[in-house]
C-alpha cells in the first residue's frame, strides 16, 4: 500500500515556459494541479489548475521525460484525478456514459442514477506507483 505522498514534477517547456504539476495522494484521494509558466508575483504565463483539459504542448521535455511519458501522464491524470468524486458508477464509466452524454441515466446493471451522488473509485497501486515514480522536478517553480 502506497502511503500519502506529494510531489512536484516539471514536464518540460511549452509555449508559455516551464510546465509543472503537483501530485497529491492523501491515502484515499488523488488530486493533481498544474501551471504553465508560473511567475513569482503569483500570476502565470499560461493556464493553471486543470491544465490536463488543454494538454499544453511540451516542446522540450524535462530531464527524464519523453513525449510518450507526457502522454501517459495526461491520460492517467485525466482518468484518476479526484477519484472520490465520480458521477457515474463503474458500469456507466465502462460504457462511456457521462453527465454530459447521459444526464440522470439509470444503470441497468446496478440501478444507480448517474449524478445522484459522488462515488469513490479506488486508485490501483500500479497507478499510484506510476505517479510516485515520475521524475521529480529539476527546477523549483515560483508556485504551484
N, C-alpha and C positions, 0 to 999 in steps of 0.2 A: 504494500500500500504506500503510495507516494504521499508524504506529509505536505503540509502547507508550503508554498513557495511563491516568491515574487521575483521576476527578472525583467530586465530591460534588454531589448535587442535592437540592433541597428541593421536594417535590411540592406541599406545601401543609399545611393544618391539618385534622386529623381529630379524632375523639373523644378521643384521648389527647394532643393537641398537635401540634407540628410533625412531619412525616413526612419523613425523609431517606433517601437511598440512596447507597451508594458503588459506583461502577462501576470495575472494574479490568480492563484489557486488557493482557496481558503479551506480546503478539505472537503467541500461539498459543491462549491460554485466556481466556475471558470469565468473570468472576466478579462477582456483584452481591450485596450485602447491604443490609439496611435496618433502620431503627429508628423506632419511634413514641414521641415524647416523651422523648428521652434526657435523663437527669438528670446533673448534674455529679458525683454520687457513683458513677457507673458503672451505676446502675440505669436503668430506663426506665418510663414510664407504661403503655406497651402492650407489643407484642411486638418482637422483634428477630431478625435473621438472615434467613430466607427468608420475609419478610412478604408476598411475592407469593402465597403459598398462601392467605392470608386476604384479600388485596387490601383493605386498610383503605379505608374511605370517605373521600374527600377532600371535606370540607365547603366549604372555601375554597381554591381552587388558588393556588399561589405565583405571583409575578410571572413572566410568560412561559409559564405553564402553563394548560391548559384541561382540562376533563373528558375531552375526546377524546384529548388528548396523554397524559393519565394512563393511559387505557385502552390506547393504543398502547404505552406504556412497560411496563405489566404484561404485555401479550401478548409483547413482544419479550424481556422478562426471562424469562418462563416458557419460551419457545421456545429461547433461546440460552445461558442460564446453564450454566456448566460443560460447554461444547461438546465437551470431550475426555473426558467420562465418560458416553457414551451406551450404554445396554444393548442397544439394538436397531440393526439395520442400516438403511440408508436405505429399503429396500423395506418392512421391518416398520414403520418410522416412518410412511411414506406410508399404510400400511393402518391405522394407529392401534393397532398391536399393542404392548402394554407388558408388563412383567413381571407386573403385577397382572392383566392380562386374558389373557395367553398365556404363562405361565411355561414356559421351555425350548422354545418353539416353534422349529421349524427352518424357515428361509426357503426357499420353493420356488424362488426366483429365484437365490440365491447360495449356499445351503447353510449360512448362518451360524445357529448356535444361540443364540437370544435369551438374553442374560445371561451368555454364556460368556466375555466379555472386555469391557473398556471400549474403546469405539470413539471415534474423533475425527471430528467434523464441522467442516469449515472454515466459519468465520463469514463471510458475504458482506460485502464492503466497504460495501454500502449499509446494512447493519445497524450496522456499526461507525460509519459516518458519522452515522446516526441517534442513537446513544448519545453520540457526541462532540459533536453539535450541540445537545443538550439544554441548557436554561438552567442556568448554574452557580448554586449555592446563593446566596441573598441574605441568609442568616443562618448564622452559624457554629454547628454543633452541639456540644454538650458532648463527644460522642464518636460515632463510627460505625466 
